[in-house]
Amino acid sequence: MEHIELFFKSIFIDNMIFATFLGMCSYLAVSKRVATAVGLGAAVIFVLAVTVPLNWLLNEYILKDGALVWLGPEYASYDLSFLTFILFIATIATMVQLVEIVVEKFSPGLYNALGIFLPLIAVNCAILGGSLFMQAREIPTLGLALNYGISSGIGWFLAILAIAAIREKIRYSNVPAPLRGLGITFIITGLMAIGFMSFGGMLTGGDEGAEASEIGAPVMGVETEQLQNESNNTDKTISVLDNQTLTKE
Amino acid sequence: MALLSRKERNLVLDPLTDDNPITVQVLGICSALAITAELKASVVMAVSVIAVLAVGNVVISLLRNVIPNKIRIIVQLVVIAALVILVDLILKAFAFELSKQLSVFIGLIITNCIIMGRFEAFALGNNPWHSFLDGIGNAGGYGLILIIVGFFRELLGFGTLFGYKVLGDPIEKTGLYALGYENNGFMVLSPMALIVIGIIIWVQRIKNKELIED
């Protein structure tokens, strides 16, 4: 059950592009044609599925506070979490290189399809972001980490596929000249993000309190908190208004 | 500005407007958008990126004749990661609340395309002083957009700037709120960051026709 929940949550609610803006650079640069967008999207799913579980293992057995205890009880007080960034990015860069070599050897067809995109991916924020969010959200098991890698990759894939299709069509529309290209892409992405926000109540059946406590974990914590403040404010204003109307009556 | 020659001045000033990393070069959008709901976070992020890019550019420029061409990406990543760890630890030490709020986005400076992009395009082929200026200019242009977006989102979304209630108090009904003004809670949500940047691009391209794409 928690697998299914995490799967849909990562694709729709915490979509990498629309909720956290990860991998925006390549999203904007490579979304001019559907065919190339599919290639890059597939490469992202692939690399996320490899690096997130790998970095989960690194985090669990090397980086976390007290993670080195398997070496012996005297290592229990070590906390190497400040090395997170350098270790994660090194893993990603190496894995991308490795994956490239292996794919080239065993599946030339796939290599030709992904070929030019693989090196690009080493510096794609979506990949490092996937690992960092995995750490920040404290995903408990290796299986869930694998699930998280694949499903957030699928979310990214969906997003780039959608925008590429829209951009192919929008070439025939009469967009105001200064907005053409980059500007309109930003605005369309914004509108799509608004659309994706409607998935927010999907897992909780629209129960906002439960949703805030569940999704409001580290990532969107800031915004959810602000939203809660905001809604408290509106509640207050509403009650103030009620009082006013009451007194008038 | 007698200290700087014309070329050096252009290195700093161009990226602020006509060659802006975000709106023209399309670099570094990833980490730019998610943290702009409040002005304070935007300013901290801008300062962090300026520090990382300026120092990183100098380091790479000093090493440019020693780095073997084939492994330069890895070398660059190590330099950036080391600098970002420093920034992260400094923030944790002196501004813990803020560093919690920025969460993973400080770490994502590593994969911020501006930094790799400037290393590749500039620092590898220029002397340290010019690289330093280029770093300041480009990170400054990035910071400028961040601060503009943060300004509008916080002002319209919360009615505050740096946490000060500049438009009056929404609960006490003072200032603008007495006239029936309401905060637009939508500005705080993530989609509006994209739309605000879209509008900035629009305005910039109306002013400078050369940037218009076909």
Interface residues (C-beta under 8 A of the other chain):
Chain A: F18 A19 T20 F21 L22 G23 M24 C25 L28 A29 F82 L83 T84 F85 I86 I89 A90 A93 A122 V123 N124 C125 A126 I127 L128 G129 L132 F133 Q135 A136 P176 A177 P178 L179 R180 G181 L182 G183 I184 T185 F186 I187 T189 G190 L191 A193 I194 M197 P218 V219 G221 V222 E223 Q226 L227 E230 N233 T234 K236 T237 V240
Chain B: T23 V26 L27 G28 I29 C30 S31 A32 L33 A34 A37 I73 I74 L77 V78 A81 A82 V84 I85 D88 L89 Q101 S103 V104 G107 L108 I110 T111 N112 C113 M116 F158 P170 I171 K173 N183 G185 V188 L189 S190 P191 M192 A193 L194 I195 I197 G198 I199 I201 W202 R205 I206 K209 I212 E213 D214
